[in-house]
């Protein structure tokens, strides 16, 4: 499964600055918590889908359980909950 998030940099300026976003669109692809690809501008739908297809090979449907954090500010999102500045979109 691949998750895609969109951040409105007008609403999340601190995040944009912290991540070094200088132009839009700035698309970053992460795998196992590490950035593995990035492109500025929009290379076209086919190119984006190809990148996701290549990088998602071998990803299993189930995510293994991890230890629970003792920090109450770190928690899984509820099914329909989205962080401020993000919009849910399907591919």
C-alpha positions as CSV (number, residue, x, y, z in Angstrom):
1,X,0.0,0.0,0.0
2,X,1.2,3.5,-0.8
3,X,0.1,6.6,1.0
4,X,0.3,10.0,-0.5
5,X,0.0,13.2,1.5
6,X,-0.4,16.7,0.3
7,X,0.6,19.7,2.4
8,X,-0.7,23.2,1.7
9,X,2.5,25.2,2.4
10,X,0.4,28.3,2.9
11,X,-1.2,26.6,5.9
12,X,1.9,24.7,7.0
13,X,4.7,27.3,6.5
14,X,6.8,26.1,9.4
15,X,6.9,22.6,7.9
16,X,7.7,23.9,4.4
17,X,10.6,25.9,5.8
18,X,11.8,23.1,8.0
19,X,11.8,20.7,4.9
20,X,13.4,23.3,2.6
21,X,10.5,23.6,0.2
22,X,11.4,26.5,-2.2
23,X,9.1,25.8,-5.1
24,X,5.9,23.9,-5.8
25,X,5.1,21.2,-6.6
26,X,7.9,19.6,-4.6
27,X,7.2,15.9,-4.5
28,X,9.1,13.7,-2.1
29,X,8.8,9.9,-2.0
30,X,9.7,8.1,1.3
31,X,10.2,4.4,1.9
32,X,10.7,3.0,5.3
33,X,10.9,6.5,6.7
34,X,13.8,7.6,4.4
35,X,13.5,9.9,1.4
36,X,14.3,7.9,-1.7
37,X,13.2,10.2,-4.5
38,X,12.2,13.8,-5.1
39,X,11.2,15.9,-8.1
40,X,10.3,19.5,-8.5
41,X,7.5,20.4,-10.9
42,X,5.2,17.8,-12.3
43,X,6.8,15.2,-14.6
44,X,3.4,13.8,-15.6
45,X,1.0,11.2,-14.2
46,X,2.8,8.2,-15.9
47,X,6.2,9.2,-14.5
48,X,4.7,9.6,-11.0
49,X,2.9,6.2,-11.1
50,X,6.1,4.5,-12.5
51,X,8.1,5.9,-9.6
52,X,5.5,4.7,-7.0
53,X,5.3,1.3,-8.7
54,X,9.1,0.8,-8.6
55,X,9.5,1.9,-5.1
56,X,6.5,0.0,-3.7
57,X,7.7,-3.4,-4.9
58,X,8.0,-5.8,-2.1
59,X,5.8,-3.9,0.3
60,X,3.5,-6.2,2.1
61,X,-0.2,-5.5,2.9
62,X,0.2,-5.8,6.7
63,X,2.5,-3.5,8.7
64,X,4.0,-5.3,11.7
65,X,3.0,-4.0,15.1
66,X,5.4,-1.6,16.8
67,X,5.9,-0.7,20.4
68,X,3.6,2.0,21.7
69,X,5.1,5.4,22.6
70,X,4.7,6.7,26.1
71,X,4.5,10.2,24.6
72,X,0.7,11.0,24.4
73,X,1.3,13.5,21.5
74,X,2.5,10.6,19.3
75,X,-0.4,8.4,18.3
76,X,-1.9,6.8,15.2
77,X,-4.4,9.0,13.4
78,X,-8.1,8.0,13.5
79,X,-9.4,6.7,10.2
80,X,-10.9,10.0,9.0
81,X,-8.5,12.3,10.8
82,X,-6.0,14.4,8.8
83,X,-3.2,16.7,10.1
84,X,-3.8,20.4,9.6
85,X,-2.8,21.5,6.1
86,X,-3.2,18.0,4.5
87,X,-5.9,16.7,2.2
88,X,-6.8,13.1,1.6
89,X,-6.6,12.1,-2.1
90,X,-6.7,8.7,-3.8
91,X,-4.6,7.7,-6.8
